[in-house]
């Protein structure tokens, strides 16, 4: 019980300290995820999911293609397993592809 007042005083004087893991995010059921994010803008995705874990850019004749990669975001259908990677393909500022994989996309 003596530890509780100390913990409370530390939290009051250092409000930036959080007991929760700030890197955790919501996980989505696969079909719900596809329904929620298909056809959305890059701005919507970034607002909903935050910054991607990584971004890869490629240039081709069609313009710039960005691949936004998020980790451990989507639960596989009919399973309790989570896909390791979810990737959004953004072409010239528009989301064109969306997919999940357990293989490293690099």
Protein Blocks (a to p, Z undefined) as FASTA:
>chain_A
ZZmmmmmmmmmmmmmbcfbdfkbccdddfklmmmmmgopafklmmmmnopafbdcddddf
kbpcdddddehkbccehiabdcfbdcdddeehiafbdcddfbdfZZ
